[in-house]
Structure formats: C-alpha cells, structure tokens
C-alpha cells in the first residue's frame, strides 16, 4: 500500500512538473486525479447499526437506504466536534468515511456508547486504495469507466462499477467544491487503474494533481478540513456546514435521541 501511494505521488509530480496553476485549471475545467490516501473508513455492522449511529450523530442515519448517504458531525457533551464523517449505507453495513487521523478517536468515541447494542466497528482503511476524481468532467470519466449513472448521482450517494472484473466503489462527496467522487479501489488493480486514467492512450484526459491544488479549491469554496477548521474546539455552527451536516428535526443527548 505504501509503495503504491509513493508511486502515485511520483506520477503526480512527473506529470505536472510543479505547475500548480495547471492543476488548478484541471479541477475547474477538466477531470483531476487526487491521491486520497489521507482518507480512511470504518465499517459498522450489526443489527442495531442504523438506529444506534443515528442517535450519536447530528444528521439522520436510520432512514438511509442502500446507496444513500449523509454528512454529519459527532459532538461531545459540550456540543463541540469530535469528528466529521460521511456515512454511506451499504446492503448490510454502514461505511463511515473520514480523515485517517480521526479513525482511532472516532472508534474510541463511538465505542463508549456500544453497551448492549448489536454493533461492531472495524477500521477498513488498509483494504482499499483511496483515490479522488474531481472537476467538470469527473462524471463523464466515470461513465467511460463503467459507472454510466455517476454524473446523475445526488450528493453523498454511493454506487459501484466493475473494472477488470473488480468492484470499484464510488461516493459523491464534492470534496473540494466542484463535482467530486471518492473511489475505493482494491490494491490488486490500483496501479493499472491509475495508469489507465492518466495514460494518453486511454483518451480520458485525466490530470493528476497535488494536495495543494485541492486545498486552494477547498478554501475558495469554504470547505472545512479536519485539523484546521474542524477541531475539538469548534462548534458545528462555526464550520459553515450546517445545511449539510445538521438536522434540526432530531437531537441527541448522551447518545439517546430526544
């Protein structure tokens, strides 16, 4: 996994030769490939998973159907943010997608409330290579790869397609402002998948970009990032994400819905 991530970083450096302005334009006007190795995910299983998690987050979870998702915060008793998370409903599990540095704190926080409920949390971050595709043409590129419906996906929804007989999961997160998708790619195909995306022979015209170009867009679109705009000193209202992350039709107090 580490070898592949280093390889991808090298590809990004070689392809763009330090042209940050070109990378910025690729996100705005074309399709950009992003190394999302800084993202991880927790798999939540068990019969009580949806109602239990619903009581612990600031947004609705228990009504999610397979393929649907949401964005939410977990908060402490003072109402300050413990972590932010994308929740995706799968057929028999929930996937909790977040910054990797938050995985262990999130598991510790959530585990405090797993008393008699039928739930289990497992860090699955090492089972997939994490990539991102963003920009005006991101949906079209995914369509060429096999996800013909990607450009019509609602925000925070999830789907999958098959590439080289391997399933690739995608979630629309608009992670830097423009149309954007997170991809979960199995390690066995990851290098070939990336080479296909950026090869001139594929005619997909995907440009690898560095984190700096992504961060510029996040700042311009006011997207908060864990560790800077989102910390345990921040209240949900201070993030500018209330419309996406907080439902005012539900509440929670010490893990119990009210």
ChimeraX attribute file (.defattr): number of C-alpha atoms within 10 A of each C-alpha:
attribute: neighborCount
match mode: 1-to-1
recipient: residues
	/A:1	14
	/A:2	10
	/A:3	8
	/A:4	13
	/A:5	18
	/A:6	12
	/A:7	13
	/A:8	21
	/A:9	17
	/A:10	11
	/A:11	17
	/A:12	21
	/A:13	15
	/A:14	11
	/A:15	14
	/A:16	16
	/A:17	10
	/A:18	13
	/A:19	13
	/A:20	16
	/A:21	10
	/A:22	15
	/A:23	24
	/A:24	21
	/A:25	15
	/A:26	23
	/A:27	30
	/A:28	18
	/A:29	14
	/A:30	20
	/A:31	28
	/A:32	29
	/A:33	26
	/A:34	24
	/A:35	21
	/A:36	19
	/A:37	18
	/A:38	12
	/A:39	18
	/A:40	23
	/A:41	25
	/A:42	22
	/A:43	18
	/A:44	24
	/A:45	18
	/A:46	15
	/A:47	14
	/A:48	15
	/A:49	21
	/A:50	20
	/A:51	15
	/A:52	22
	/A:53	23
	/A:54	22
	/A:55	23
	/A:56	25
	/A:57	26
	/A:58	25
	/A:59	25
	/A:60	25
	/A:61	25
	/A:62	15
	/A:63	12
	/A:64	18
	/A:65	13
	/A:66	16
	/A:67	17
	/A:68	20
	/A:69	27
	/A:70	21
	/A:71	25
	/A:72	25
	/A:73	24
	/A:74	22
	/A:75	24
	/A:76	17
	/A:77	10
	/A:78	9
	/A:79	15
	/A:80	19
	/A:81	19
	/A:82	20
	/A:83	24
	/A:84	26
	/A:85	20
	/A:86	19
	/A:87	29
	/A:88	25
	/A:89	23
	/A:90	19
	/A:91	8
	/A:92	11
	/A:93	18
	/A:94	24
	/A:95	21
	/A:96	24
	/A:97	23
	/A:98	21
	/A:99	18
	/A:100	19
	/A:101	14
	/A:102	20
	/A:103	22
	/A:104	11
	/A:105	13
	/A:106	20
	/A:107	15
	/A:108	12
	/A:109	17
	/A:110	16
	/A:111	13
	/A:112	9
	/A:113	16
	/A:114	16
	/A:115	8
	/A:116	7
	/A:117	13
	/A:118	12
	/A:119	18
	/A:120	17
	/A:121	20
	/A:122	13
	/A:123	17
	/A:124	16
	/A:125	20
	/A:126	14
	/A:127	14
	/A:128	20
	/A:129	24
	/A:130	23
	/A:131	22
	/A:132	23
	/A:133	31
	/A:134	30
	/A:135	24
	/A:136	19
	/A:137	23
	/A:138	25
	/A:139	24
	/A:140	18
	/A:141	23
	/A:142	20
	/A:143	15
	/A:144	10
	/A:145	16
	/A:146	15
	/A:147	20
	/A:148	14
	/A:149	14
	/A:150	23
	/A:151	18
	/A:152	8
	/A:153	16
	/A:154	13
	/A:155	18
	/A:156	19
	/A:157	23
	/A:158	24
	/A:159	19
	/A:160	17
	/A:161	18
	/A:162	12
	/A:163	14
	/A:164	9
	/A:165	8
	/A:166	12
	/A:167	14
	/A:168	20
	/A:169	18
	/A:170	23
	/A:171	27
	/A:172	24
	/A:173	23
	/A:174	19
	/A:175	21
	/A:176	24
	/A:177	19
	/A:178	18
	/A:179	21
	/A:180	27
	/A:181	30
	/A:182	23
	/A:183	21
	/A:184	23
	/A:185	22
	/A:186	18
	/A:187	16
	/A:188	12
	/A:189	16
	/A:190	21
	/A:191	17
	/A:192	11
	/A:193	16
	/A:194	17
	/A:195	14
	/A:196	16
	/A:197	24
	/A:198	20
	/A:199	13
	/A:200	11
	/A:201	10
	/A:202	11
	/A:203	11
	/A:204	20
	/A:205	17
	/A:206	25
	/A:207	23
	/A:208	26
	/A:209	28
	/A:210	21
	/A:211	12
	/A:212	12
	/A:213	21
	/A:214	19
	/A:215	16
	/A:216	14
	/A:217	18
	/A:218	18
	/A:219	13
	/A:220	10
	/A:221	13
	/A:222	15
	/A:223	17
	/A:224	18
	/A:225	17
	/A:226	16
	/A:227	12
	/A:228	8
	/A:229	15
	/A:230	20
	/A:231	15
	/A:232	16
	/A:233	11
	/A:234	16
	/A:235	17
	/A:236	20
	/A:237	12
	/A:238	12
	/A:239	16
	/A:240	13
	/A:241	16
	/A:242	17
	/A:243	10
	/A:244	14
	/A:245	23
	/A:246	20
	/A:247	14
	/A:248	11
	/A:249	9
	/A:250	14
	/A:251	18
	/A:252	16
	/A:253	13
	/A:254	11
	/A:255	20
	/A:256	12
	/A:257	14
	/A:258	9
